Amino acid sequence: MSETLSKIMALVVSMFLFFIFPVENMLTRQDDITKVIVLNKTAEFVDSVRNLGYITPLMYMQFSQSLSATGNIYEITMEHIHSSIDPVYTDPVDMTSFQHYYNVNARITYTDEILDRLFPENPHEPSDRYYLSKGDIFTVKVSNTNRTPATKVQQMLLMSELPVKRIYVIYGGMVRDENN
Amino acid sequence: MKITDSAVLFVIIALPFAFMMRIKTNNLQNVEYKNILLNRYLDTAVEDASNAMIIRGINDRITISKEKAVEAFYQTLYANLNITGDNTAKQRLNAFIPVIVIIDYDGYWIYSMETYTGMNGEKIQEMLWKPKKPYVYEKDGLVYLFTLDDYTTVLDIAAAKFYEGQREVIVQSLPDDEIIQDGELFEQVRKRTIAESIRSDVNTAINEHNKYAKLFGITYQFNPPSISDDDWQRNIEDIGILSFFQGIPIGLGGERFNSFALGAARVIRKRLYYIEQDENGLYYYHRENCSDVSLKDKVYDSREECALKGALPCGKCNP
């Protein structure tokens, strides 16, 4: 009786050691490498935006395509902090109330608005570049929204829910130039 | 053999591999991170250098100080790498920078290693400025001296004559010259001349640098970077600084950091803004390429200037 039990136990343990451990290990490494690729691609995209001073629809498409080539689904969040130079009026509709000085205000544009400019919902509106100004801050956050294979295997082993976010990259900086 | 035994044997064999894979991917992550970091440092350094090199004198006359540029470049680099007070580390870092180019309006300077004999007869090796080189192109006995815009000097050797000015101005003086006559060809030749002359000097300097790198104990083989013709021509459009970084070891697996950075001082290209009244009677200022701009009668140089006229930023082009 005990002979059979130990045999079953041995079988279970060796199954784990033979198959599940190598698979889990390999998938975790794959996640690590994906992280490197995502960081690399994000840095490339953000740096080209910072150097050019605009985002074209093609640039964004190429960026998202290179991310999806890693086999995961990502959420891309963009943030553009624009220092807007606004004249000061006491009454905005009365031109004579101009105070003869200006304020520098930070105006933040988020992903939806930027994407709406690049890929307009209204088909009659031409898709356009999104322009940034020198000195603005542009940040991109990328995180995965699907469970990576490694997470799935680990969940199975631990029999509990694990956080979805495995690949998380933030990259940003100041816009260095404006081009037309 | 029992199944448990073979399982244990398998683990003994597989574990070192798994362990090594983990170290390798960690190293890969580290290398990538360092690559991005060093690129950032290099960009900041050339940016600071290009800001520092412009000196505005009386009547807004602009002069270029190459010494100030290089000083700012190294200072920022040292500050970022936290070696400002460490002379040995500075010297070691300097050995990885084979060449710096300062691009001026009508020529360029190369800053690279040179050997010379000192006052007491000893050999001295240090980074030195080479004399300024103009952007020269020679064809059919005519010598063209180009600049970063279309201001050109043409020297006719046989006739011993000078023609100097904007291309549109000298176009009458040289009726048979196809380069001056054809605007497109002129641009092509000009851009190629500038890129080619800088490229050949950079390559020579980097090849030369191998000799000196050995003295610093660097075994890395310095190679001229492979940058396409297009990239050269696109990058060099304005007064600026171009610096090359090669061979900095950044990983366990012999990975090296190779990069170049270009900082432009942006004195030639100018930003323009226009103010226009909309249908509600409010004034807005726009970028020059905004689709809402219809009449371009008065140009403003800065956004601040527009705001002081009481104009609001346009919501479309977001200036």
Interface residues (C-beta under 8 A of the other chain):
Chain A: A10 L11 V13 S14 L17 F18 F21 P22 N25 R29 D32 I33 K35 V36 L39 N40 A43 D47 H82 S84 I85 D86 P87 Y89 V93 M95 F98 H100 Y101 Y102 T109 Y131 S133 Y171 G173 R176 D177 E178 N180
Chain B: K2 I3 T4 S6 A7 F10 V11 A14 A18 M21 R22 T25 N26 L28 Q29 E32 Y33 I36 N39 R40 D43 E47 A264 R266 R271 N280 G281 L282 Y283 R287 E288 N289 R303 E304 C306 A307 L308 K309 G310 A311 L312 P313 C317 N318 P319
